[in-house]
Amino acid sequence: MSQGDLDQDHLQAIRILAQAVEQVRVPGLLEFRLLSGALARTLESRSQQELREASRVFQSLDREFRERIVARAQKEAQAARRGPGEAVPAPRGGSGSGSGSGGGGVPRKAASGFLAALNGARAA
């Protein structure tokens, strides 16, 4: 059974993703409730099978919602890496939009998938 178990890094990434889903969640939209439940089951069971189910539910969301979740998960992961006492660096550049088109950010189109959300939460 341990062969299908997720490691601590994966579980931390899933926790961050679950937080992002809750922050982006649209009340009354069933897919968000299903995704939250699937992520919670994944954390509880540590199962690859539950992770695949969460991925399937994530893919059922509209692209715009997936992109919002990915962007939020990346911000949450960056904040988690900085720690509680460190300040958030001010964005550089004139636009202030933070669309992922420059600097070290990941372009939005590249970050629309479930694994991209997890990888964004795990990236260093």
Backbone as a chain_set.jsonl record, in Angstrom:
{"seq": "MSQGDLDQDHLQAIRILAQAVEQVRVPGLLEFRLLSGALARTLESRSQQELREASRVFQSLDREFRERIVARAQKEAQAARRGPGEAVPAPRGGSGSGSGSGGGGVPRKAASGFLAALNGARAA", "coords": {"N": [[0.822, -1.203, 0.0], [2.077, 1.189, 0.565], [3.428, 1.964, -1.699], [1.752, 3.484, -3.301], [1.382, 5.692, -1.782], [1.518, 9.194, -1.07], [4.278, 11.446, -0.75], [5.653, 13.679, 1.805], [6.276, 16.173, 0.63], [4.57, 16.254, -1.607], [2.129, 16.188, -0.234], [2.225, 18.622, 1.165], [2.184, 20.403, -0.989], [-0.361, 19.826, -1.967], [-1.907, 20.676, 0.194], [-1.437, 23.441, 0.048], [-2.532, 23.945, -2.452], [-5.191, 23.274, -1.902], [-5.82, 25.32, -0.098], [-5.648, 27.494, -1.839], [-7.759, 26.895, -3.563], [-9.926, 27.229, -1.827], [-9.745, 29.981, -1.39], [-10.248, 31.063, -3.888], [-12.637, 30.074, -4.508], [-15.98, 29.921, -5.755], [-18.982, 30.592, -4.387], [-21.638, 28.265, -4.391], [-20.985, 27.028, -6.766], [-20.76, 23.907, -7.947], [-18.506, 22.407, -8.821], [-16.341, 23.475, -7.415], [-16.879, 22.675, -4.802], [-16.748, 19.917, -5.152], [-14.039, 19.67, -5.901], [-12.718, 20.646, -3.61], [-13.504, 18.672, -1.779], [-12.336, 16.406, -2.981], [-9.612, 17.035, -2.802], [-9.35, 17.123, -0.017], [-9.903, 14.431, 0.608], [-7.708, 13.293, -0.643], [-5.604, 14.272, 0.913], [-6.221, 13.048, 3.337], [-6.167, 10.276, 2.737], [-3.758, 9.95, 1.418], [-3.41, 8.937, -1.087], [-2.554, 7.988, -4.409], [-4.545, 7.431, -6.211], [-6.733, 8.968, -5.291], [-5.599, 11.441, -5.715], [-5.494, 11.483, -8.504], [-8.236, 11.565, -9.007], [-8.844, 14.074, -7.907], [-7.42, 15.62, -9.713], [-8.877, 15.119, -12.043], [-11.317, 16.358, -11.378], [-10.414, 18.984, -11.064], [-9.72, 19.567, -13.715], [-12.236, 19.774, -14.771], [-13.123, 22.272, -14.189], [-13.691, 25.612, -15.426], [-11.339, 27.155, -17.612], [-10.499, 29.739, -16.819], [-11.009, 29.744, -14.04], [-9.269, 27.677, -13.267], [-6.812, 28.879, -13.883], [-6.844, 31.034, -12.099], [-6.748, 29.647, -9.667], [-4.25, 28.385, -9.9], [-2.54, 30.636, -9.995], [-3.037, 31.713, -7.451], [-2.207, 29.584, -5.822], [0.509, 29.562, -6.409], [1.284, 32.02, -5.302], [0.686, 31.505, -2.616], [2.485, 29.413, -2.123], [4.937, 30.714, -2.464], [4.783, 32.516, -0.344], [4.766, 30.695, 1.769], [7.331, 29.622, 1.549], [8.86, 31.866, 2.137], [8.345, 32.332, 4.805], [6.899, 33.236, 8.047], [7.789, 35.768, 9.067], [8.947, 37.265, 7.062], [8.973, 39.876, 4.64], [6.821, 40.558, 1.85], [8.166, 40.887, -1.334], [8.146, 43.895, -3.279], [6.46, 44.246, -6.403], [8.263, 44.414, -9.476], [8.686, 46.63, -12.259], [6.616, 48.486, -14.558], [3.875, 48.023, -15.063], [2.465, 46.61, -13.068], [0.706, 44.534, -13.155], [1.382, 41.831, -12.982], [1.11, 39.558, -14.653], [2.565, 37.364, -15.356], [4.145, 37.552, -17.554], [6.745, 38.367, -17.586], [10.041, 38.575, -16.032], [10.81, 36.202, -13.442], [8.535, 34.726, -13.422], [6.005, 32.23, -14.176], [4.521, 31.786, -17.294], [1.021, 32.336, -17.76], [-0.44, 30.594, -19.485], [1.114, 28.303, -19.444], [0.635, 27.391, -16.944], [-1.855, 26.214, -16.427], [-2.78, 23.691, -15.789], [-3.559, 20.937, -13.54], [-1.31, 19.576, -12.494], [0.57, 21.533, -12.948], [-0.256, 23.401, -11.116], [0.275, 22.029, -8.732], [3.063, 21.702, -9.063], [3.815, 24.356, -9.131], [3.317, 25.027, -6.526], [5.263, 23.55, -5.333], [7.643, 24.417, -6.353], [10.978, 25.772, -6.188]], "CA": [[0.0, 0.0, 0.0], [2.919, 2.372, 0.664], [3.903, 2.34, -3.019], [0.843, 4.488, -3.812], [1.274, 6.811, -0.855], [2.169, 10.444, -1.436], [5.271, 11.884, 0.23], [5.339, 14.921, 2.513], [6.331, 17.3, -0.305], [3.309, 16.247, -2.349], [1.041, 16.543, 0.678], [2.31, 20.062, 1.412], [1.716, 21.066, -2.211], [-1.814, 19.642, -2.033], [-2.473, 21.585, 1.211], [-1.384, 24.79, -0.505], [-3.521, 23.979, -3.525], [-6.513, 23.287, -1.264], [-6.016, 26.686, 0.406], [-5.901, 28.353, -3.0], [-9.114, 26.598, -4.035], [-10.86, 27.866, -0.893], [-9.681, 31.432, -1.551], [-10.764, 31.416, -5.208], [-13.936, 29.396, -4.596], [-17.2, 30.653, -6.066], [-20.072, 29.934, -3.667], [-22.711, 27.713, -5.194], [-20.474, 26.296, -7.929], [-20.571, 22.528, -7.504], [-17.158, 21.918, -9.108], [-15.439, 23.878, -6.335], [-17.148, 21.799, -3.669], [-16.196, 18.608, -5.505], [-12.582, 19.752, -5.857], [-12.324, 20.735, -2.196], [-13.681, 17.339, -1.199], [-11.339, 15.491, -3.552], [-8.31, 17.373, -2.208], [-9.393, 16.693, 1.388], [-9.757, 12.97, 0.618], [-6.324, 12.992, -1.011], [-4.774, 14.524, 2.095], [-6.528, 12.049, 4.358], [-5.776, 8.926, 2.332], [-2.408, 9.997, 0.839], [-3.523, 7.992, -2.193], [-2.382, 8.436, -5.788], [-5.855, 7.319, -6.854], [-7.502, 10.155, -4.909], [-4.963, 12.57, -6.396], [-5.978, 11.442, -9.893], [-9.622, 12.032, -8.984], [-8.783, 15.528, -7.714], [-6.968, 16.164, -10.99], [-10.022, 15.049, -12.962], [-12.269, 17.404, -10.983], [-9.76, 20.252, -11.379], [-9.823, 19.768, -15.164], [-13.628, 20.069, -15.123], [-13.345, 23.701, -13.984], [-13.372, 26.489, -16.548], [-9.927, 27.533, -17.682], [-10.28, 30.952, -16.024], [-10.933, 29.346, -12.634], [-8.018, 26.931, -13.081], [-5.707, 29.842, -13.886], [-6.901, 31.769, -10.818], [-6.285, 28.733, -8.617], [-2.807, 28.222, -10.081], [-1.884, 31.883, -9.585], [-3.156, 31.828, -5.994], [-1.356, 28.549, -5.226], [1.899, 30.004, -6.531], [1.492, 33.063, -4.289], [0.692, 30.84, -1.305], [3.735, 28.652, -2.011], [6.01, 31.693, -2.263], [4.65, 33.01, 1.027], [5.17, 29.611, 2.675], [8.788, 29.514, 1.488], [9.446, 33.045, 2.785], [8.181, 32.209, 6.244], [5.943, 34.181, 8.604], [8.302, 37.088, 9.396], [9.568, 37.938, 5.935], [8.091, 40.75, 3.871], [6.588, 40.235, 0.45], [8.856, 41.873, -2.149], [7.306, 44.699, -4.16], [6.615, 43.864, -7.806], [9.084, 45.294, -10.292], [8.102, 46.904, -13.565], [5.671, 49.589, -14.54], [2.458, 47.698, -15.244], [1.87, 46.186, -11.8], [-0.333, 43.531, -13.376], [1.829, 40.519, -12.539], [0.453, 38.557, -15.482], [3.424, 36.23, -15.63], [4.767, 37.713, -18.857], [8.147, 38.743, -17.498], [10.726, 38.186, -14.81], [10.962, 34.781, -13.187], [7.228, 34.093, -13.313], [5.596, 31.241, -15.16], [3.419, 32.312, -18.097], [-0.272, 31.773, -17.364], [-0.843, 29.458, -20.319], [1.872, 27.127, -19.039], [0.278, 27.025, -15.583], [-3.297, 26.031, -16.322], [-3.119, 22.329, -15.42], [-3.521, 20.518, -12.146], [0.072, 19.319, -12.111], [1.253, 22.819, -12.908], [-0.615, 23.998, -9.822], [1.056, 21.337, -7.721], [4.459, 22.033, -9.27], [3.988, 25.747, -8.717], [3.338, 25.035, -5.067], [6.461, 22.85, -4.874], [8.854, 24.979, -6.978], [11.854, 26.502, -5.266]], "C": [[0.856, 1.253, 0.0], [3.444, 2.834, -0.686], [3.027, 3.451, -3.611], [0.693, 5.702, -2.928], [2.043, 8.022, -1.368], [3.159, 10.844, -0.355], [4.878, 13.24, 0.825], [5.374, 16.15, 1.602], [5.042, 17.398, -1.12], [2.153, 16.69, -1.454], [1.043, 18.04, 0.99], [1.813, 20.84, 0.2], [0.195, 20.963, -2.328], [-2.499, 20.529, -1.003], [-2.52, 23.014, 0.682], [-2.42, 24.944, -1.614], [-4.933, 24.037, -2.948], [-6.827, 24.665, -0.686], [-6.352, 27.641, -0.734], [-7.318, 28.139, -3.53], [-10.13, 27.29, -3.134], [-10.88, 29.388, -1.064], [-10.287, 31.905, -2.87], [-12.212, 30.945, -5.37], [-15.094, 30.36, -4.872], [-18.344, 29.929, -5.36], [-21.167, 29.465, -4.625], [-22.252, 26.95, -6.425], [-20.047, 24.909, -7.479], [-19.144, 22.032, -7.705], [-16.163, 22.29, -8.02], [-15.64, 22.996, -5.11], [-16.575, 20.404, -3.918], [-14.673, 18.605, -5.416], [-12.08, 19.839, -4.423], [-12.424, 19.381, -1.516], [-12.636, 16.354, -1.69], [-9.956, 15.77, -2.973], [-8.253, 16.939, -0.744], [-9.236, 15.175, 1.491], [-8.333, 12.557, 0.271], [-5.406, 13.19, 0.186], [-4.992, 13.472, 3.17], [-5.981, 10.672, 4.002], [-4.337, 8.823, 1.856], [-2.302, 9.118, -0.403], [-3.326, 8.662, -3.554], [-3.73, 8.41, -6.52], [-6.721, 8.536, -6.529], [-6.925, 11.405, -5.573], [-5.404, 12.626, -7.858], [-7.422, 11.926, -9.98], [-9.667, 13.549, -8.795], [-8.35, 16.213, -9.01], [-8.114, 16.182, -12.004], [-11.028, 16.152, -12.652], [-11.7, 18.784, -11.316], [-9.92, 20.564, -12.87], [-11.257, 20.086, -15.602], [-13.972, 21.551, -14.91], [-13.055, 24.466, -15.27], [-11.916, 26.911, -16.464], [-9.616, 28.754, -16.81], [-10.15, 30.62, -14.538], [-9.644, 28.576, -12.35], [-6.83, 27.884, -13.013], [-5.671, 30.655, -12.594], [-6.363, 30.905, -9.675], [-4.775, 28.573, -8.695], [-2.071, 29.465, -9.598], [-1.91, 32.022, -8.067], [-2.259, 30.803, -5.293], [0.112, 28.949, -5.309], [2.219, 31.09, -5.507], [1.572, 32.452, -2.89], [2.001, 30.074, -1.085], [4.91, 29.592, -1.776], [5.973, 32.222, -0.832], [5.101, 31.951, 2.03], [6.691, 29.458, 2.691], [9.47, 30.678, 2.193], [9.381, 32.931, 4.303], [7.319, 33.337, 6.782], [6.48, 35.59, 8.821], [8.856, 37.872, 8.229], [8.548, 38.715, 5.128], [7.956, 40.247, 2.435], [7.29, 41.292, -0.393], [7.884, 42.608, -3.06], [7.522, 44.264, -5.6], [7.459, 44.885, -8.553], [8.425, 45.479, -11.646], [7.001, 47.923, -13.444], [4.211, 49.194, -14.547], [1.77, 47.33, -13.941], [0.831, 45.099, -11.959], [0.073, 42.146, -12.924], [1.239, 39.384, -13.341], [1.324, 37.37, -15.823], [4.153, 36.372, -16.944], [6.237, 38.069, -18.779], [8.752, 38.258, -16.216], [10.827, 36.694, -14.68], [9.647, 34.045, -13.123], [6.974, 33.095, -14.418], [4.466, 31.842, -15.972], [2.116, 31.613, -17.743], [-0.654, 30.56, -18.195], [-0.118, 28.186, -19.922], [1.418, 26.607, -17.681], [-1.211, 26.767, -15.42], [-3.693, 24.631, -15.861], [-2.972, 22.042, -13.946], [-2.091, 20.269, -11.675], [0.885, 20.599, -12.083], [0.957, 23.53, -11.596], [0.188, 23.343, -8.709], [2.535, 21.686, -7.839], [4.754, 23.466, -8.885], [4.071, 25.852, -7.208], [4.604, 24.389, -4.531], [7.742, 23.477, -5.404], [9.68, 25.764, -5.974], [12.072, 27.917, -5.718]], "O": [[0.423, 2.287, -0.509], [3.865, 3.983, -0.817], [3.534, 4.285, -4.361], [-0.03, 6.639, -3.266], [3.082, 7.888, -2.014], [2.914, 10.609, 0.828], [3.902, 13.86, 0.403], [4.581, 17.073, 1.785], [4.492, 18.485, -1.3], [1.302, 17.474, -1.872], [-0.019, 18.658, 1.072], [1.097, 21.83, 0.349], [-0.46, 21.918, -2.745], [-3.562, 21.083, -1.282], [-3.519, 23.713, 0.848], [-3.103, 25.965, -1.695], [-5.779, 24.773, -3.456], [-7.963, 25.131, -0.772], [-7.233, 28.491, -0.605], [-7.995, 29.097, -3.903], [-11.093, 27.877, -3.627], [-11.927, 30.013, -0.899], [-10.786, 33.027, -2.957], [-12.916, 31.385, -6.279], [-15.173, 31.451, -4.307], [-18.649, 28.783, -5.69], [-21.562, 30.183, -5.544], [-23.063, 26.285, -7.069], [-19.087, 24.758, -6.723], [-18.619, 21.313, -6.856], [-15.245, 21.524, -7.726], [-14.671, 22.615, -4.453], [-15.996, 19.787, -3.023], [-14.08, 17.649, -4.915], [-11.113, 19.168, -4.065], [-11.531, 18.989, -0.764], [-12.11, 15.559, -0.911], [-9.208, 14.837, -2.683], [-7.225, 16.444, -0.283], [-8.517, 14.685, 2.362], [-7.81, 11.588, 0.821], [-4.528, 12.366, 0.442], [-4.045, 13.056, 3.839], [-5.406, 9.984, 4.846], [-3.751, 7.74, 1.882], [-1.226, 8.616, -0.726], [-3.851, 9.744, -3.817], [-4.009, 9.275, -7.35], [-7.377, 9.076, -7.419], [-7.664, 12.315, -5.947], [-5.66, 13.708, -8.387], [-7.787, 12.622, -10.928], [-10.449, 14.232, -9.457], [-8.868, 17.275, -9.356], [-8.289, 17.158, -12.734], [-11.533, 16.808, -13.563], [-12.426, 19.654, -11.795], [-10.222, 21.699, -13.239], [-11.463, 20.614, -16.694], [-14.997, 22.026, -15.398], [-12.267, 24.017, -16.103], [-11.342, 27.01, -15.379], [-8.584, 28.793, -16.14], [-9.278, 31.156, -13.855], [-9.001, 28.791, -11.323], [-5.942, 27.714, -12.177], [-4.598, 30.931, -12.059], [-5.613, 31.384, -8.824], [-4.091, 28.621, -7.673], [-1.084, 29.358, -8.87], [-0.909, 32.408, -7.464], [-1.625, 31.119, -4.286], [0.876, 28.699, -4.376], [3.296, 31.085, -4.911], [2.42, 32.834, -2.083], [2.555, 30.09, 0.014], [5.789, 29.291, -0.967], [7.012, 32.359, -0.188], [5.746, 32.274, 3.028], [7.273, 29.191, 3.742], [10.537, 30.507, 2.783], [10.283, 33.395, 5.0], [7.032, 34.294, 6.063], [5.701, 36.541, 8.767], [9.205, 39.041, 8.389], [7.41, 38.279, 4.95], [8.853, 39.603, 1.89], [7.046, 42.483, -0.2], [6.919, 42.025, -3.553], [8.647, 43.945, -5.986], [7.374, 46.084, -8.286], [7.7, 44.606, -12.124], [6.509, 48.192, -12.348], [3.373, 49.963, -14.078], [0.615, 47.697, -13.726], [0.137, 44.767, -10.998], [-0.78, 41.355, -12.523], [0.898, 38.345, -12.777], [0.874, 36.453, -16.51], [4.736, 35.399, -17.421], [6.92, 38.074, -19.803], [8.088, 37.615, -15.403], [10.921, 35.984, -15.681], [9.625, 32.856, -12.804], [7.634, 33.106, -15.457], [3.521, 32.369, -15.386], [2.115, 30.416, -17.455], [-1.152, 29.579, -17.643], [-0.675, 27.095, -20.048], [1.777, 25.493, -17.3], [-1.775, 27.076, -14.37], [-4.868, 24.411, -15.565], [-2.346, 22.798, -13.202], [-1.706, 20.699, -10.588], [1.799, 20.732, -11.27], [1.832, 24.189, -11.033], [0.722, 24.031, -7.839], [3.193, 21.939, -6.83], [5.831, 23.761, -8.367], [4.814, 26.677, -6.676], [4.99, 24.647, -3.391], [8.829, 23.111, -4.957], [9.147, 26.347, -5.03], [12.784, 28.674, -5.058]]}, "num_chains": 1, "name": "protein.A"}
